[in-house]
Amino acid sequence: MLHGAVWTDHRVVAATTGKGLGLRTAQRMLLSLTEWFWKHEFWLPPGITWEDMKETDEIRYPQPHHLLLGILCSFLLIGLRLTFERQVMS
């Protein structure tokens, strides 16, 4: 009798032994979840795929490390505000 089950790759993995699912099964489940999460239908307009978003010499897209400039600017503004409050408004 099957007491617990997990669906992965259209197969059922029984979880009746109490030993857990196993490393390979967990890796396959994580891979399936990752593939599902990053489907281009969720994130991109119709007719566009992730392959279309690759950078070339002519086309450049924003990268995650570009957000670091915003963090630096926020610290500079906080420092400017603190200096203004202590020197001018005191």
LOLUMMI-141049 format. One record per residue (C-alpha): x negated, z, y; chain; residue number from 0; residue in three letters. Coordinates in Angstrom, 2 decimals, m for minus. Last residue first. Example, Ala and Ser with C-alpha at 12.3 -4.5 7.8 and 13.67 -1.06 7.14 Angstrom:
% residues 2
+---------+---------+---------+-------+-----+-----+
|    east |      up |   north | chain |   n | res |
+---------+---------+---------+-------+-----+-----+
|  m13.67 |    7.14 |   m1.06 |     A |   1 | ser |
|  m12.30 |    7.80 |   m4.50 |     A |   0 | ala |
+---------+---------+---------+-------+-----+-----+
% end
This chain:
% residues 90
+---------+---------+---------+-------+-----+-----+
|    east |      up |   north | chain |   n | res |
+---------+---------+---------+-------+-----+-----+
|  m21.64 |   14.31 |   71.92 |     A |  89 | ser |
|  m20.02 |   10.86 |   72.15 |     A |  88 | met |
|  m23.09 |    8.86 |   73.05 |     A |  87 | val |
|  m25.91 |   10.21 |   70.89 |     A |  86 | gln |
|  m24.23 |   11.80 |   67.88 |     A |  85 | arg |
|  m21.21 |    9.49 |   67.56 |     A |  84 | glu |
|  m23.22 |    6.35 |   68.34 |     A |  83 | phe |
|  m25.90 |    7.23 |   65.77 |     A |  82 | thr |
|  m23.26 |    7.95 |   63.13 |     A |  81 | leu |
|  m21.49 |    4.65 |   63.88 |     A |  80 | arg |
|  m24.73 |    2.64 |   63.76 |     A |  79 | leu |
|  m25.66 |    4.24 |   60.45 |     A |  78 | gly |
|  m22.24 |    3.45 |   59.00 |     A |  77 | ile |
|  m22.53 |   m0.13 |   60.28 |     A |  76 | leu |
|  m25.97 |   m0.54 |   58.66 |     A |  75 | leu |
|  m24.67 |    0.88 |   55.38 |     A |  74 | phe |
|  m21.77 |   m1.61 |   55.43 |     A |  73 | ser |
|  m24.11 |   m4.50 |   56.18 |     A |  72 | cys |
|  m26.28 |   m3.67 |   53.16 |     A |  71 | leu |
|  m23.21 |   m3.54 |   50.91 |     A |  70 | ile |
|  m22.02 |   m6.90 |   52.23 |     A |  69 | gly |
|  m25.44 |   m8.45 |   51.59 |     A |  68 | leu |
|  m25.25 |   m7.24 |   47.99 |     A |  67 | leu |
|  m22.17 |   m9.44 |   47.47 |     A |  66 | leu |
|  m24.45 |  m12.50 |   47.24 |     A |  65 | his |
|  m25.66 |  m11.12 |   43.90 |     A |  64 | his |
|  m22.35 |  m12.17 |   42.35 |     A |  63 | pro |
|  m23.01 |  m15.88 |   43.05 |     A |  62 | gln |
|  m21.26 |  m18.18 |   45.51 |     A |  61 | pro |
|  m21.16 |  m21.83 |   44.41 |     A |  60 | tyr |
|  m23.68 |  m24.59 |   45.14 |     A |  59 | arg |
|  m22.99 |  m28.31 |   44.76 |     A |  58 | ile |
|  m25.65 |  m30.95 |   45.56 |     A |  57 | glu |
|  m28.42 |  m29.76 |   43.21 |     A |  56 | asp |
|  m25.82 |  m28.88 |   40.59 |     A |  55 | thr |
|  m23.85 |  m25.73 |   39.88 |     A |  54 | glu |
|  m21.41 |  m25.50 |   36.99 |     A |  53 | lys |
|  m17.74 |  m25.07 |   37.95 |     A |  52 | met |
|  m16.48 |  m28.23 |   36.23 |     A |  51 | asp |
|  m17.66 |  m26.86 |   32.87 |     A |  50 | glu |
|  m15.53 |  m23.77 |   33.51 |     A |  49 | trp |
|  m12.46 |  m25.98 |   33.43 |     A |  48 | thr |
|  m10.25 |  m27.53 |   36.13 |     A |  47 | ile |
|   m7.09 |  m29.55 |   35.42 |     A |  46 | gly |
|   m4.70 |  m26.75 |   36.32 |     A |  45 | pro |
|   m6.22 |  m24.20 |   38.73 |     A |  44 | pro |
|   m8.77 |  m21.71 |   37.38 |     A |  43 | leu |
|   m8.66 |  m18.09 |   36.25 |     A |  42 | trp |
|   m6.03 |  m17.72 |   33.54 |     A |  41 | phe |
|   m6.06 |  m21.29 |   32.18 |     A |  40 | glu |
|   m9.88 |  m21.17 |   32.15 |     A |  39 | his |
|   m9.85 |  m18.75 |   29.25 |     A |  38 | lys |
|  m12.20 |  m15.86 |   30.07 |     A |  37 | trp |
|  m10.05 |  m13.04 |   28.65 |     A |  36 | phe |
|   m9.25 |  m14.86 |   25.40 |     A |  35 | trp |
|  m12.90 |  m15.65 |   24.68 |     A |  34 | glu |
|  m13.85 |  m12.05 |   25.44 |     A |  33 | thr |
|  m11.09 |  m10.67 |   23.21 |     A |  32 | leu |
|  m12.12 |  m12.97 |   20.36 |     A |  31 | ser |
|  m15.76 |  m11.95 |   20.77 |     A |  30 | leu |
|  m14.78 |   m8.26 |   20.81 |     A |  29 | leu |
|  m12.72 |   m8.71 |   17.63 |     A |  28 | met |
|  m15.55 |  m10.59 |   15.94 |     A |  27 | arg |
|  m18.01 |   m7.83 |   16.89 |     A |  26 | gln |
|  m15.65 |   m5.14 |   15.59 |     A |  25 | ala |
|  m15.27 |   m7.03 |   12.31 |     A |  24 | thr |
|  m19.01 |   m7.38 |   11.94 |     A |  23 | arg |
|  m19.64 |   m3.69 |   12.70 |     A |  22 | leu |
|  m17.17 |   m2.24 |   10.25 |     A |  21 | gly |
|  m13.50 |   m1.46 |   10.55 |     A |  20 | leu |
|  m13.57 |    2.27 |   10.12 |     A |  19 | gly |
|  m14.58 |    4.30 |    7.07 |     A |  18 | lys |
|  m11.12 |    5.82 |    6.54 |     A |  17 | gly |
|  m10.50 |    3.58 |    3.52 |     A |  16 | thr |
|   m7.08 |    2.37 |    4.65 |     A |  15 | thr |
|   m8.00 |    0.21 |    7.61 |     A |  14 | ala |
|   m7.09 |   m3.13 |    6.09 |     A |  13 | ala |
|   m8.39 |   m6.22 |    7.83 |     A |  12 | val |
|   m5.66 |   m8.81 |    8.29 |     A |  11 | val |
|   m6.68 |  m12.38 |    8.86 |     A |  10 | arg |
|   m5.76 |  m14.80 |   11.63 |     A |   9 | his |
|   m9.23 |  m14.43 |   13.17 |     A |   8 | asp |
|   m8.62 |  m10.72 |   13.72 |     A |   7 | thr |
|   m5.48 |   m8.64 |   13.22 |     A |   6 | trp |
|   m5.97 |   m4.93 |   12.54 |     A |   5 | val |
|   m4.19 |   m3.04 |    9.78 |     A |   4 | ala |
|   m2.98 |    0.42 |    8.86 |     A |   3 | gly |
|   m1.24 |    2.01 |    5.86 |     A |   2 | his |
|   m1.30 |   m0.93 |    3.44 |     A |   1 | leu |
|    0.00 |    0.00 |    0.00 |     A |   0 | met |
+---------+---------+---------+-------+-----+-----+
% end
